[in-house]
Amino acid sequence: MRLLPIKDPERSWRHIKAQWKKDAEGVGEDFATFGGIAAFEALTAREGDSQGLYHLTDGERVHAVCQVRRLLMSRYTAPALSARFVNVSPIYDLGLADTADYAQMLVALFSGVVWLSRDALSANHIRFLLKSPGDSQFFAALKAVTPFSPFSKFTIEGALIECSLKQAAA
């Protein structure tokens, strides 16, 4: 799976919503009741491309959407990436995918944000807001300090992951 920018937010969001609506209605659920949808619709309706909307896709299906922004924050001396407004496909919320698939998708989403921090949106610090504090269990192993970890700091508080990346060797 890859985390890619949403180039045309209004058109892309219509496509994503259509796919997700079909998934929800396929098991008798009303798509309009899914949380976070209204917030993401407000983000896609904004003018310009400064909102940093991304989607996690395997090429056939969109598994998640979120906002990723590079910001200056008073707690860091360099820009940080902020990933928030995570919305996942109804296949995860409705149990059509199992917990292992959900965990794999969330880890892929987080990995995509880390990749962005090393590439297109260069930043040494990441703030990743999960959908719920319960999702933090899928990232607990990353708190372990190991020589091969890409993180110099990794904390989880509630639904918030904060991490700093090790500086690349010269």
N, C-alpha and C positions, 0 to 999 in steps of 0.2 A: 504494500500500500504506500501511496505517496501523498504528502501534504502539498497541495498546490494552491496558488492564489485564484480567487474567483475573479475572472477578468471582467465579466459583465454581470454585476451583482443581481440586477433585476431579472434578467433572462435566466441566469444560472439558478437563482433561487426558485424561480417558477418550475424549472426542470426538477430540481431536488425535491421541492414540495410535492410535485406530481408523483414522483417515485415513492416518496415516503407515505403519501396519502393512500396510494395503491396498496402498500404493505400493510398499513393500519386497517384499512377497510377490508382487506383480504381475511382478516381474523375477526371482523365485526366491530372494530373500534372506530370511534370518531376522531379523526386526525386533528380537528380543531381544538381538542382538549389537551393536547400535549404541551407541557410547560416549556417556556423559552422560545416558542415559535414566534410570538408577537415581538419579543425583543429583537430577534434576528431579522424579522421583517422590517422593523424600524431601521436597523443598520443598513439593510440593502436599499432602502428608499432614499438614503442620503445622497446628495450630489457629490461627485468626485470619487476618487479611488483611495482616499486617505484613511478609510476605515479598516484596511488590512484584513479583509475577509478571506478565509482559506477553507478548503474542503479536503477531506481525507478520502481518497478513492483508490479502488483497485483496477480502474479502467472501465469497469462495467457498472459498478454501483458506488454511490456516495455513502460512506459509513458515518461520517461526522462532519460538522462545520464548526468553525470558531473564528474569533477575532484575534489576530496577532499584531501587536503594535510595538514598535521600538520607541522607548521613552527615556527621557532623563528623569531620574528619581533622586530625591535628596539623600537617600540612604546609600547610594552607589556613586562612585567617582566616574563611572563610564555608563553609557546607555545600557538599558536592560530591555529584555523582551517580556511583554505581558501577554499571556494567552488566556482568554476568558470567553464567556458566552458559549461554552461547549454545548452543542446539541448533537444528539446521536440519532441514527435511524431508528424508527419504531421497531425494527426487528430485534433490537437489543432490549428496549423497554418492555416489549410484549412477550419476551421469552422465546421468540422464534430462533434466536441464537443463544447458545448456552453461556454460562459464566466465563468459561475459558475463552470463548470467542470475544466476549465483551472485554475481558482483561487484555487480550491481544490487540484489540482495536484501540483501547486507551493507551497502551504502551506505544503502539505505532504512531498515534497522534502526538504523544509527548516526544518521541524520537524525531518526528518531523519538525517539531519546534526547536529541538536541540540542533538539528541539521540547519535550520534557518539561521540560528545564532552563529553558526560557523561559516555560513555562506552568504546568502542574499541580505540578511538583516543583522549583520555583524554585531554581536553583543556578548559580554562575558557573564551576564547574570540573567536568570530566567525566573519569572513568577508565573506559575501555571495553576489556574483555578479549576479544580476538578468539578464534576457535576455534584458530588456529595462527599462528605468526610469518609463514608464507607469505601469509596474508590481508592483511598490512600493505601489500602492493604496491597494493592497490585504494585506499589512502588516502594514498599518497605525495604526490600533487599538493596535498593540503591543508596540507602543511608550508610551501609557498611563502607568503611574506609579501606580501600585496597589500592595497590600500586597501579592497577590497570584501569581504575575508574576515571572517567573523564571529568569528574567533579572534585573541586577542592572543598566544597561545602554542599551539603544536601540536607534540607530539613523539610518536614511535613508537619503542618499545624492545621488541624481540621481538614478542610478541603483545599488548602493552599500548599503547593510545593514551591519552595524557594531554593534555588541552587546557583552556585557559581562554578564556572568551568575553569579547569586548569589552563594555564597559558600554554599555547603550543610551543614545543621546543624549537629553538632557532636553528 
